[in-house]
Amino acid sequence: MKKKVFALLLCGLPLMLNAQYAFDALQMSQTELRGTSRFQSMAGAFGALGGDLSTLTQNPAGIGVYRNSDLGLTLSLDFNSTSSGVDKLNETKFNVNNVGYVGAIRLNSEVVPNLNFGFTYNRLQSYNRHYIGGIANIPTSMSNYIADEFVNVPGYSDADMYWTDDFNPYFDGYAPWIAITTYDMPTNQGGYSGIINHIPNVNEYGNEVLDEDGVSMIGSHFQGLYGQGTVGNAYYEIDERGHADEYNIAFGGNVANKLYFGLDIGILDMDFKSYQAYEEELDDAYIKANDEDVLYADIINRNTRADWGLYNYKHTEGTGVNFKLGLIWRPTQALRLGAAFHTPTYYDMRDTYSVSASIKAYEDGNMLYRADKQSNDGYDYSSSYTISTPWRFMGSVAGVIGTSGIISLDYEYVANETMRIGDDRGNNYPDATADMKTYFKPSHIIRVGGEYRINPNWSLRAGYSYKTTQVEKGVDNYDYNINTSKDVSPSYQYDNAVHNITCGVGYRYKSIYTDLAYVHKMRESVYNAFSPINDNFGYEPNVSADVTDHNNRISLTLGVRF
């Protein structure tokens, strides 16, 4: 009995190792330009400046620059516009970007003039994005990808393609969720068909040829809807909702008003929901004939049509912690240098998900049948795991021009390939770790900002930031077979570039201040419905589309220093 259980665990181990995927971790690790209005209006180029509540999330040495206590609140209104092809969707979202307090303790010492502490809340990322699109003349079908990559290559049999009452996709030796959901679907005619269908090896009498173990002989395989002569179009809709928030506890000070230091502990809370729909309309599709009298119904592909779709939902919740350490050195009154590093955020995550599929099959313009099926007999499934996000390193330089101007430059290195995924005990999945190193490369962020003080009360600000892609060239050129979710959705997304153009104005009156910022963000992304298919002669093109986000944000900060 023990040997049987151990063998079952070994069978399930590859699925456990691939329970979460590289591109899931990439999406969860992203941050964006948010914080106080002054911070945003200078594109976040504050690594060598400090003295702002947002620096606790960037270079915590900025807390040591404070000579007085600070209390502030930042609100924003985001106008999102996302387009894919000719389709564009707009929405407006209200956010609380930053709430913070820094307490300054003066020590009346020339060596250590002050020690400071601070608490802030920051919205690191808003996941709100909704887009739709269509792709004409697709080169293949997601159904072929499911059959070829999730079923035929692992070598599952017909018996592995059914739900059971106690089905567990991580331990049972059954095929993945998506494969089971798209196979042997109950039709409105009382029979069974599918988006992928089993083509057995049969003898001259129409009986399936089995080996001595009862397994279908060589020649048995699973067939998708797309074959020679098939043509069609694809449609997709992605609706994402959620946020990542960080609560900071920081401590810092300065030495002789030359060297500033800071240490920060970040506690993170994440909530992400994704709804995805992918549909295809295929003419001359390879569909199963509606003939219950035939033991193995023929596959027909002349004058046929298949309208089918895959629909999935995923809810990710997580909490994490990270640590940041920073220094700022002021060798002269006019020059400041900064450096900081961030450890990965160590997340405990939980996913809840489900998937369903449907198909309508036609021959000669007449409907043969329609069928649908839900994953896990209609019940959501949950899994727990861990993620560690990339290490981050920052270097900064700033110039102070008298009492009227500031020019600042930041560089940030994000080591995307150092991300890790593991089980809920923290043991890394080796397959996912290998994928991180294959798919991802470091991304680089450049931030430049300036401020000009018109008079003691009014200031003008502007800035620009640019973030490079996170993926290797082979991913963008479709040279890899990408490991994607076998349970929820085979789609994956990544950013090619992110630009922020910023400006703002600030007003000071005695201890009260208010800042206004405008941020225009443009993000260039790629949506892939599924991975390129390995046909042994190279990778066939998949179904993909460019996605562009234009986000216009107006941000207002109100604060007091005392």
Backbone hydrogen bonds, N-H to C=O, Kabsch-Sander energy under -0.5 kcal/mol:
donor,donor_aa,acceptor,acceptor_aa,energy
5,V,1,M,-2.3
6,F,2,K,-2.5
7,A,3,K,-2.3
8,L,4,K,-2.1
9,L,5,V,-2.2
10,L,6,F,-2.1
11,C,7,A,-2.1
12,G,8,L,-1.8
13,L,9,L,-1.2
16,M,12,G,-1.9
17,L,13,L,-2.6
18,N,14,P,-1.1
19,A,16,M,-1.6
24,D,21,Y,-0.5
25,A,21,Y,-1.9
26,L,22,A,-2.2
27,Q,23,F,-1.9
28,M,24,D,-1.9
29,S,25,A,-1.2
29,S,26,L,-0.6
30,Q,27,Q,-0.9
32,E,124,L,-2.0
34,R,32,E,-0.9
40,Q,36,T,-2.5
41,S,37,S,-2.7
42,M,38,R,-1.0
43,A,40,Q,-2.2
44,G,39,F,-2.8
45,A,42,M,-1.8
46,F,44,G,-2.1
49,L,46,F,-1.3
50,G,46,F,-1.6
51,G,62,G,-2.2
55,T,52,D,-1.6
56,L,53,L,-1.1
57,T,54,S,-1.8
58,Q,55,T,-0.7
62,G,59,N,-2.5
63,I,60,P,-1.8
64,G,61,A,-1.5
65,V,62,G,-0.7
66,Y,63,I,-0.9
70,D,102,V,-2.3
71,L,560,V,-2.2
72,G,100,G,-2.1
73,L,558,L,-2.3
74,T,98,N,-2.9
75,L,556,L,-2.7
76,S,95,N,-2.5
77,L,554,I,-2.3
78,D,93,K,-3.4
79,F,552,N,-2.7
80,N,78,D,-0.7
80,N,91,E,-2.8
81,S,550,H,-1.5
82,T,89,L,-2.5
83,S,548,T,-2.6
84,S,87,D,-2.1
87,D,84,S,-1.4
89,L,82,T,-2.5
91,E,80,N,-2.1
93,K,78,D,-2.7
95,N,76,S,-2.4
97,N,74,T,-1.2
97,N,95,N,-0.7
98,N,74,T,-1.3
99,V,121,Y,-1.9
100,G,72,G,-2.2
101,Y,119,F,-2.7
102,V,70,D,-2.6
103,G,117,F,-3.2
104,A,102,V,-0.5
105,I,115,L,-1.8
106,R,104,A,-0.6
107,L,113,P,-2.9
108,N,113,P,-0.8
115,L,105,I,-2.2
116,N,252,G,-3.8
117,F,103,G,-2.0
118,G,250,A,-2.1
119,F,101,Y,-2.7
120,T,248,N,-1.6
121,Y,99,V,-3.1
122,N,246,E,-2.7
123,R,97,N,-2.2
124,L,122,N,-0.8
124,L,244,A,-2.1
125,Q,244,A,-1.7
127,Y,125,Q,-0.5
127,Y,242,G,-2.0
128,N,242,G,-0.5
129,R,240,E,-2.0
131,Y,238,I,-2.5
133,G,236,Y,-1.9
135,I,234,A,-2.8
138,I,232,G,-2.0
144,N,141,S,-0.5
145,Y,141,S,-1.6
146,I,142,M,-2.6
147,A,143,S,-2.2
148,D,144,N,-3.1
149,E,145,Y,-2.7
150,F,145,Y,-0.6
150,F,146,I,-1.5
151,V,146,I,-0.6
151,V,147,A,-0.8
152,N,147,A,-3.3
153,V,148,D,-1.3
155,G,151,V,-1.3
156,Y,151,V,-2.0
160,D,157,S,-1.3
161,M,158,D,-1.4
167,F,164,T,-1.6
171,F,168,N,-1.1
172,D,168,N,-2.5
174,Y,172,D,-0.6
175,A,160,D,-2.2
178,I,486,K,-2.2
180,I,176,P,-2.3
181,T,177,W,-2.9
182,T,178,I,-1.5
183,Y,180,I,-1.1
184,D,196,I,-0.5
185,M,193,S,-4.6
187,T,191,G,-2.4
188,N,370,R,-2.1
190,G,187,T,-1.3
193,S,185,M,-2.5
195,I,182,T,-2.0
196,I,182,T,-2.2
197,N,223,Q,-2.1
199,I,221,H,-3.8
202,V,200,P,-0.7
203,N,207,N,-2.6
206,G,203,N,-2.1
209,V,201,N,-3.4
210,L,208,E,-0.6
211,D,215,V,-2.8
214,G,211,D,-2.0
217,M,209,V,-2.8
219,G,220,S,-0.5
220,S,217,M,-1.7
221,H,199,I,-2.1
223,Q,197,N,-3.1
230,T,227,G,-2.2
231,V,283,D,-1.7
233,N,281,E,-1.8
234,A,135,I,-2.7
235,Y,279,E,-2.7
236,Y,133,G,-2.3
237,E,277,A,-2.2
238,I,131,Y,-2.8
239,D,275,Y,-2.6
240,E,129,R,-3.5
241,R,273,K,-2.7
243,H,271,D,-2.2
244,A,125,Q,-2.3
245,D,269,D,-2.8
246,E,122,N,-3.0
247,Y,267,I,-2.9
248,N,120,T,-2.8
248,N,246,E,-0.5
249,I,265,I,-2.2
250,A,118,G,-2.4
251,F,263,L,-2.4
252,G,116,N,-2.5
253,G,261,F,-1.7
254,N,114,N,-1.2
255,V,259,L,-3.4
256,A,111,V,-2.4
256,A,254,N,-0.6
258,K,255,V,-2.2
259,L,255,V,-2.0
260,Y,258,K,-0.5
260,Y,328,I,-3.4
261,F,253,G,-2.5
262,G,326,G,-1.6
263,L,251,F,-2.8
264,D,324,K,-2.5
265,I,249,I,-2.5
266,G,264,D,-0.5
266,G,322,N,-2.3
267,I,247,Y,-2.6
268,L,266,G,-0.5
268,L,320,G,-2.7
269,D,245,D,-2.4
270,M,318,G,-2.9
271,D,243,H,-2.5
272,F,316,T,-2.9
273,K,241,R,-3.4
274,S,314,K,-2.7
275,Y,239,D,-2.5
276,Q,312,N,-2.4
277,A,237,E,-2.3
278,Y,310,L,-2.4
279,E,235,Y,-3.0
280,E,308,W,-2.6
281,E,233,N,-2.4
282,L,280,E,-0.5
282,L,306,A,-2.7
283,D,231,V,-3.1
284,D,304,T,-2.8
285,A,282,L,-0.5
286,Y,225,L,-2.8
287,I,285,A,-1.2
287,I,300,I,-2.3
289,A,298,D,-3.1
291,D,289,A,-1.5
294,V,291,D,-1.1
295,L,293,D,-0.5
297,A,295,L,-0.6
300,I,287,I,-2.8
300,I,298,D,-0.5
305,R,362,Y,-1.8
306,A,282,L,-2.5
307,D,360,K,-2.5
308,W,280,E,-2.1
308,W,306,A,-0.6
309,G,358,S,-2.2
310,L,278,Y,-2.9
311,Y,356,S,-2.9
312,N,276,Q,-2.5
313,Y,354,S,-2.3
314,K,274,S,-2.1
315,H,352,T,-2.7
316,T,272,F,-3.4
317,E,350,R,-2.4
318,G,270,M,-2.0
319,T,348,D,-1.7
320,G,268,L,-1.9
321,V,346,Y,-0.9
322,N,266,G,-2.1
324,K,264,D,-2.3
325,L,341,F,-2.0
326,G,262,G,-2.1
327,L,339,A,-2.8
328,I,260,Y,-2.4
329,W,337,L,-3.2
330,R,258,K,-3.0
332,T,335,L,-0.9
336,R,398,A,-2.3
337,L,329,W,-2.7
338,G,396,S,-2.4
339,A,327,L,-2.4
340,A,394,M,-1.9
341,F,325,L,-2.1
342,H,392,R,-2.7
343,T,323,F,-2.7
346,Y,321,V,-2.5
346,Y,344,P,-0.6
347,Y,345,T,-0.9
347,Y,387,I,-3.3
348,D,319,T,-2.8
349,M,347,Y,-0.5
349,M,385,Y,-3.0
350,R,317,E,-2.3
351,D,383,S,-2.8
352,T,315,H,-2.0
353,Y,381,Y,-2.5
354,S,313,Y,-1.9
356,S,311,Y,-2.8
357,A,373,K,-2.5
358,S,309,G,-1.9
359,I,371,A,-2.7
360,K,307,D,-2.1
361,A,369,Y,-2.7
362,Y,305,R,-2.8
363,E,366,N,-2.8
364,D,303,N,-3.2
366,N,363,E,-2.0
368,L,361,A,-3.0
369,Y,361,A,-1.2
371,A,359,I,-2.6
372,D,186,P,-1.1
373,K,357,A,-2.4
375,S,355,V,-3.0
377,D,374,Q,-0.9
378,G,375,S,-2.3
379,Y,376,N,-1.5
381,Y,353,Y,-2.3
383,S,351,D,-2.0
385,Y,349,M,-1.8
386,T,422,G,-2.3
387,I,347,Y,-1.6
388,S,420,R,-2.4
389,T,345,T,-1.6
391,W,415,A,-0.5
392,R,342,H,-1.9
393,F,413,Y,-2.1
394,M,340,A,-2.9
395,G,411,Y,-2.5
396,S,338,G,-2.7
397,V,409,L,-2.3
398,A,336,R,-2.5
399,G,407,I,-3.1
400,V,334,A,-2.4
401,I,399,G,-0.6
401,I,405,G,-2.7
402,G,400,V,-1.0
404,S,401,I,-1.8
405,G,401,I,-2.0
406,I,451,E,-2.1
407,I,399,G,-2.3
408,S,449,G,-2.8
409,L,397,V,-2.8
410,D,447,R,-3.1
411,Y,395,G,-2.5
412,E,445,I,-2.4
413,Y,393,F,-3.1
414,V,412,E,-0.5
414,V,443,S,-2.6
415,A,391,W,-2.3
415,A,413,Y,-0.6
416,N,414,V,-1.8
418,T,415,A,-2.0
419,M,416,N,-1.6
420,R,388,S,-1.9
422,G,386,T,-2.4
423,D,427,N,-2.2
426,G,423,D,-2.1
429,Y,421,I,-3.2
433,T,429,Y,-2.2
434,A,430,P,-2.3
435,D,431,D,-2.0
436,M,432,A,-2.2
437,K,433,T,-1.6
438,T,434,A,-1.6
439,Y,435,D,-3.2
440,F,436,M,-2.0
441,K,470,Q,-2.7
443,S,414,V,-2.0
445,I,412,E,-2.5
446,I,466,Y,-2.4
447,R,410,D,-2.3
448,V,464,Y,-2.6
449,G,408,S,-2.3
450,G,462,A,-2.6
451,E,406,I,-2.1
452,Y,460,L,-3.0
453,R,404,S,-3.7
454,I,452,Y,-0.8
454,I,458,W,-1.3
455,N,458,W,-1.5
459,S,506,G,-2.1
460,L,452,Y,-2.9
461,R,504,G,-2.4
462,A,450,G,-1.9
463,G,502,T,-1.9
464,Y,448,V,-2.4
465,S,500,N,-2.1
466,Y,446,I,-2.2
467,K,498,V,-2.4
468,T,444,H,-2.0
470,Q,495,D,-1.0
472,E,439,Y,-3.3
475,V,472,E,-1.0
476,D,472,E,-1.4
477,N,473,K,-1.9
478,Y,475,V,-1.2
479,D,474,G,-3.3
480,Y,474,G,-0.6
482,I,480,Y,-0.9
484,T,482,I,-0.6
485,S,489,S,-0.8
492,Y,528,N,-2.0
494,Y,526,V,-1.3
496,N,524,E,-3.8
497,A,524,E,-1.3
498,V,467,K,-1.8
499,H,522,M,-2.9
500,N,465,S,-2.2
501,I,520,H,-2.5
502,T,463,G,-2.5
503,C,518,Y,-1.9
504,G,461,R,-2.0
505,V,516,L,-2.3
506,G,459,S,-2.4
507,Y,514,T,-2.7
508,R,457,N,-2.3
509,Y,512,I,-2.9
512,I,509,Y,-2.2
513,Y,559,G,-2.4
514,T,507,Y,-2.3
515,D,557,T,-1.8
516,L,505,V,-2.9
517,A,555,S,-2.5
518,Y,503,C,-2.9
519,V,553,R,-2.2
520,H,501,I,-2.8
521,K,519,V,-0.6
521,K,551,N,-3.1
522,M,499,H,-2.5
523,R,549,D,-2.0
524,E,497,A,-2.8
525,S,523,R,-0.6
525,S,547,V,-3.4
526,V,494,Y,-2.3
527,Y,545,A,-3.1
528,N,492,Y,-2.2
529,A,543,V,-2.9
530,F,543,V,-0.5
533,I,540,E,-0.7
535,D,533,I,-0.8
535,D,538,G,-2.2
537,F,538,G,-0.6
540,E,533,I,-2.8
540,E,538,G,-0.6
544,S,542,N,-0.7
545,A,527,Y,-2.5
547,V,525,S,-2.5
548,T,83,S,-2.7
549,D,523,R,-2.5
550,H,81,S,-3.0
551,N,521,K,-2.9
552,N,79,F,-2.2
552,N,550,H,-0.5
553,R,519,V,-2.6
553,R,551,N,-0.5
554,I,77,L,-2.0
555,S,517,A,-2.5
556,L,75,L,-2.9
557,T,515,D,-2.7
558,L,73,L,-2.6
559,G,513,Y,-2.4
560,V,71,L,-2.4
561,R,511,S,-2.9
562,F,69,S,-1.8
